[in-house]
């Protein structure tokens, strides 16, 4: 086997898979949302795509170093002018400037770099809305018994509902495990458990995926009077409207999201 060819081909294939995982992670919402709705793409969930991206990134780095080793001679020639070593050639300066521009623009969130970040965040928010958000963080990891307590339900009533639907479950099993054993998502299982028409009240802690939601969307998702919230914020000289996102409002008010949420 010719190792130089194998390294180049491996580098290319690894890059293709990394490109795919990057695209997937660009569009999908936070892990809390995807775990709740049992989201998957090509049979892999969010955590698996994260793991794939990390390990393929490591493999890409290894093959990249190996590739540089095999191509060190032409790379050295890129840094020479009239057979003399010159690191800051025109080509190197161009590459350095381009990479630095992308890094600084992304860190400082200036146009056009902020545009692509915001587009991704917007798509994540849309996907989060369609997928649905859990009533509290890591709700899928709560046992059935704990979930009924946190949602102010009687366990006996919940157990009766699930038995009528011929679902297998145990009180000490997590919602995720029960859902998986019965071919459901934790979200669908929760809908079966909660009384029909029940809306989840605003949690005491920051809800999962709140950052990209508008204040108006909170009124639909939770039993809250958003006009009362807006009026309350005006007392603190914070101007808000139904269409503003929670993330943008906290940034404009120069407050930590948790502080604004508590207010």
C-alpha positions, -999 to +999 in steps of 0.1 A: +000+000+000+012+035-009+009+054+024+010+088+008-020+081-013-038+065+017-032+095+039-045+119+012-076+099+006-082+094+043-078+132+048-104+138+021-129+113+034-125+125+070-131+161+057-163+151+040-178+135+071-167+165+092-184+188+067-216+167+071-215+168+109-208+205+108-238+211+087-260+190+110-248+207+141-253+241+124-291+235+120-302+214+149-313+229+183-298+223+217-294+188+231-321+193+257-347+199+229-334+171+207-333+146+236-369+155+245-383+150+210-360+119+202-346+138+172-323+120+149-307+124+115-295+094+095-302+073+126-279+094+149-291+117+177-275+150+187-250+135+212-238+110+186-233+138+160-213+157+186-192+127+194-187+120+157-176+155+150-151+155+179-135+122+171-134+128+133-118+162+141-091+144+160-086+119+131-085+148+106-058+165+127-037+133+127-040+128+089-033+165+084+000+163+102+008+132+083-001+149+051+022+178+059+050+154+066+047+138+032+044+172+015+069+191+035+091+198+005+065+217-016+053+235+016+088+247+023+089+261-013+058+281-005+078+299+021+108+307-001+115+337-023+144+332-047+155+302-027+156+321+006+134+314+036+108+342+039+079+334+063+058+365+056+054+361+019+026+378+000+007+344+000+013+338+037+002+373+046-029+369+026-038+336+043-030+351+078-051+381+071-080+361+058-081+336+087-076+365+113-105+384+097-128+354+100-117+348+136-120+384+148-153+390+129-169+359+144-157+367+180-169+403+178-200+394+159-197+420+131-212+418+096-211+397+075-199+371+100-227+377+125-252+371+097-243+335+092-243+329+130-277+345+134-291+325+104-280+293+122-295+304+155-328+313+137-330+279+121-322+263+155-351+283+170-375+271+143-365+235+148-367+239+185-403+252+182-413+223+159-396+198+181-411+211+214-393+219+246-393+199+278-410+214+309-377+216+327-341+208+319-332+171+314-369+162+320-363+130+299-338+119+326-364+121+354-379+089+367-416+085+361-422+089+399-402+121+400-418+135+369-453+131+383-442+149+415-426+178+396-456+182+374-480+180+404-497+148+392-508+117+411-487+087+403-516+063+406-536+083+379-506+084+356-499+046+360-535+039+352-533+059+320-502+041+308-516+007+317-547+015+296-525+023+267-507-011+273-473+005+279-446-012+298-431+010+326-417+011+361-418+039+386-380+042+389-374+041+351-366+074+334-390+089+308-363+083+282-360+046+290-398+041+291-403+060+258-375+040+241-390+006+253-424+016+239-412+031+206-420+067+217-402+100+223-402+114+258-423+143+244-450+119+232-449+100+265-453+133+284-484+142+262-500+109+272-493+115+309-505+151+311-542+158+312-556+168+278-553+205+271-528+210+299-502+237+293-469+237+312-465+266+336-435+288+333-406+269+351-388+284+380-355+280+361-345+291+326-365+269+302-345+249+276-342+268+242-356+301+256-328+323+242-342+324+206-379+325+215-399+357+213-418+370+243-450+365+224-443+328+219-441+323+257-477+333+260-487+304+237-464+279+252-470+287+289-500+301+308-487+337+312-499+372+305-471+386+284-485+421+285-481+421+323-445+410+319-438+438+294-454+464+317-434+451+346-401+455+327-410+491+318-408+499+355-371+490+352-368+512+320-366+481+298-385+485+266-398+452+253-424+440+228-439+407+218-417+401+188-383+406+205-363+375+214-352+368+249-316+367+239-318+401+222-337+416+251-311+405+276-284+419+255-301+453+250-309+455+287-273+445+295-285+419+320-275+382+325-303+361+310-310+344+344-313+379+360-338+390+333-358+358+336-361+362+373-373+397+369 
